Amino acid sequence: MQNNDSMIGHISKSNIAWIFQWVPADYNTFDDFKMGKKTELWRANQHFSKMKAGDIALLWKAGSGTEEQAGEAGIYGLARLMGEPFPAPLSDKYAKYRVKLEYFFLLTNPILKSTLAVHPQLNELSQRIVRGTNFRVTEEEWIELRSIILGEEAVIQQDRIPERKLFEGMRFVRDSQMVSRIKDAVDHKCQICGLQIKTKGDGYYSEGHHIQPLGNDHEGPDEEGNIIILCPNHHQEFDLGVIAIEPLRQIIVHWDTNNPYHSKNLAYSRKLKKEFLEYHYTTIFMSK
């Protein structure tokens, strides 16, 4: 299993994702993580001709579970395809094709089906996931899901079952809408380099990052002054702790002093709370 930084980097760069659904009556994916499994063969009964190595697998638990697998259907973990699907042996009664997945992590805060159903960009995805194993995720849906996942730096856990009580569906929608408002207000421009990424059609792509990470050891708040809009490259550098904003002068500092953005001003002015900049600078950047 890759380390968190490597996994986050792969998710940031991947352009294609698929839903892989497991039914609790047939399998317990949580056990795979608890046992430390690094890989597993999964069914590929639909869309197998389009799947490629490196694609992201969003691990979807069906809602029909008991005990540790009880709870609503939704995205509970992430993995990646290690190769293309291959024909299953004739003795395999459950799959036309199989594909090897490399497990990444479980989500402390699963992305539940009821939350997707009321999300303006993801409600159609929730309607597509019914009976079956594999479901397509459109480019626009993956951009939104990826932004949500990468914006939750502290939701990654390697081997524990998600604590469902930590997740409140409507909070997820509200927070996503807040980040979307900020992105629109700054025209989706990275506050470090000013890059504006245009997508197909008339859209733009950017990522929201919590300067003081949410939850667990960091306990950062989900408020506008703690959110910075970044391009994928600088989002990853913030996750890695190699770039920061110096709290007093609010200039960019980089672990590599030869980096072209080191000691430069921010690309544009937008109020970021000093307390969160100080936390990231001292606790995450300076500790590397």
N, C-alpha and C positions, 0 to 999 in steps of 0.2 A: 504494500500500500504506500502510495506516495505521501510526502509530507504535505502539510496544509498549504504552504506557499506554492508548491508545485501544482497542487490540485486547483487552487484558485487561479493560477496562471493559465492552466489548460481551459478552465471554464470561461475565462475572459476572452480567450482567443477562438474558441469553438463557435462555429456559425450554425450548427445543426443539432437539434435535440429531438429525442423520441420519448414517449411515455412507454415504460415497461411495467405492466400491471401484475401484481401477484395477489392470489386469493388465499386468505389465511387458512382456509380449510385444507388447502393443498400444500402450503409451504409457509415457513416462518423466516423471512429475510432478516428480522431482528437477530435471530440466532446466528446467522452468518457473521454479523458484526460482533456479537458477543464472543464468538469463538475465534475471532481474529482472521477470518477468511479474507484472502486478498482478491480472489477471483471466483467466479461461478458461471456455469453455463446456464443461460436463460433461453426460454422459448422465443422464437421469432416466427410467428404464424402469419403476420401481416407486414407489408412494406419491406420484406427482407431483401428484395432486389435493389432497394434504394439506400440501405444502410451501409455506412463506411466506417473503417477504423478511425477512431478519434472522435466520432460523434458522441454527444452526451446522452446518457440514459437517465431519465427522471423516474425514480422508483416509486410507483404508485401502489399504495395498499388499498384493496377493495374494502368496503365497509362491513363485511360480514365476519368479524373476528370476535374472539373471546379473550379474557384475561389480558395479557400484555399486548395482544393484537386487537383488542377492542378499540372502538372509536371510529370516527368518521373517515370516509375515504379521502385520499389526498396524496400529495407528494411528500414522502417521508425521508427520502435519501437521494443521493446522486452517485453515478458511476460513469464509466466511459467504455465504449466498444473497443476491444483490443484487436479486432479483425472484422472481416466481413462474415455474415452468417453462412453456415455450411449445412448441407442436407443432413437431417437427423437419420440415424439408422432405422431400418424398417421395424425394429423391435420397440422403438419409441412411440408409445401410443398417444403422447400428449403434444408433440411438436412436429411441424413440417421441417423446420430449420432450427438450429441452435446457434447461439453466438456467445462468445466469452466476454463477460463484463469484468472490468477492474473496479472494485468498490472504492469510492471516495469517502463519503461520510453520510451520517444521518443528520437530519435537521432537528435541533431542539424544538423549533417552532415549525411544525409541519404546515405546508400550504394546503389548506383544506378545500374540498370540493365546494362547500357552501360559500367560502370566501371567493373562489374563482367565479361562482355563479353571479355574484353582485359586482364583480370587477369589470369596468367598462371595456378593457382590452382583453380580458381572459374569459369572459362568460361563455363564448362559443366553444372554447376548449373544454369546459366542464360538461357541456352537452354532448360532445363527441365521445367521451369516455364512458362506455357502457360495457356490454359483454365483449370479451376479447382480451388479447394480450398486449398488442402494440398499437399505438396511436400516434399520428403525426402531430407535430407542433409547428405552427407556421413561423416564418422568420420574425414577424412582428410579435407573436406571442413569446418566442424565445428571448427576444430582446428585452421584453418587459420582465419575464421571469428571471432572467440573468441579472438584471439590474436589482431586483428585489433580493435575490440570493446573495449577491456580492455586496449589497448594502447592509447585510446582517453579518458582520465579521465574526460575531461571537456565537452564532448559532451552530457552529461546526462541532461535532463530537464524533469520536472514532468508534466507540463500542457500546454506547448506552442507548437504551430505548428512549425515544422522544417523550418528554414530559408534556402531555397534552394540555395540562392546566396552565402552562405558560403561554399558550397561544389563544388570542381572542380575535375571532375572525374579523369583526368590524374594525378593530384597531388596525389590522393589516391594511384594509382598504383606505382608512383615513390617512395613515402614514404614507401610503403609496401616492395618494392624491396630493399630499403636501409636497413630496419630492417632485412630482410632476409639475406643480405650480412653480417651484423654484427653477426647474429646468427651463420652463417656458419663459420665465422672467429674464433669464440670462441668455436666451436664444441657444441653449444647449452648448454653450462654450465652456471649455475647460478653464478653470480659474488659474491654473498653473501656466499653461502654454497658449491658451486662447483658441485651441483647435475646435472646430465645429464639424462634426462628422455627418454628412448627408447620406440618407438611406434611399432606397428605391422610392420613387414617387416624390412627394413633397415633404417627407419627414426628416427628422434629425435624431441622432443618437448620442446620449451622454449617460453618465452614471453618477448616482448620488452616493456620497461616502460620509459616514458618521466619524467626525474627527476624534471624539472620545467614544470608542466602540460601545455598542449596546450590550447590556447583560453581563452575566458571569463575573469575571474579575474586574471588569472596567466600569460597569454600571452607568454608562453614558446615557443621557436623556435623548428622547426623540423630539427635537425641536429645531426650528429653522437655523438658529445660531450655531448649531452643532453639525450642520450639513454643508458640505462643499461639493460643487459639481465638477466632475473630472472626466477626462478621456480615459479609455480603458488602460492605457499605458501608465498614466500617473495614478490611477486608482490602484493598480497593482503595486506601484512603488510606495504608496501610503500604507497598503496592507503589509508590505515587507518592512516598513519602518525605515526606509533609506531616504525618505524625503519628508520635510516638515515645513511649517511656517513659523518663523521666529516670532514669539508672541509680542514683544515690545514694538519692534519696527515693522512687523508683518511683512518681512521679505522671505523669499524662498531659500531654504538651506538644504543641501544635499550631502549625503555621506561621502560621495565622490566630489571633491571640490573642483574637479575638472568638468563636471557636468555643466552644460550650457545654461541651465537655469539657476545654478547656485549663486546666491547673493543678488538675484534679480527681483524686481518688483512683481507683484501678482499681475496677471493679464488684465484684470479689471477689478474694480472696487465693489465688494459686497460684504456687508457686515458679518463677521465671524466672531463669536464671543471669545474674549481673551482667555477665560478660564478653561475652555476646551482646547484652545491652541496650546496653552501651557501644559495641560495634561498630556496631550499627544507628544509635545516636544520633550518633556522630561521623562515620561513613563515609557513611551514607545520608541521615539527616535533616539534619544540619548542612551537608552539601555542596550541598543544594538552593539 
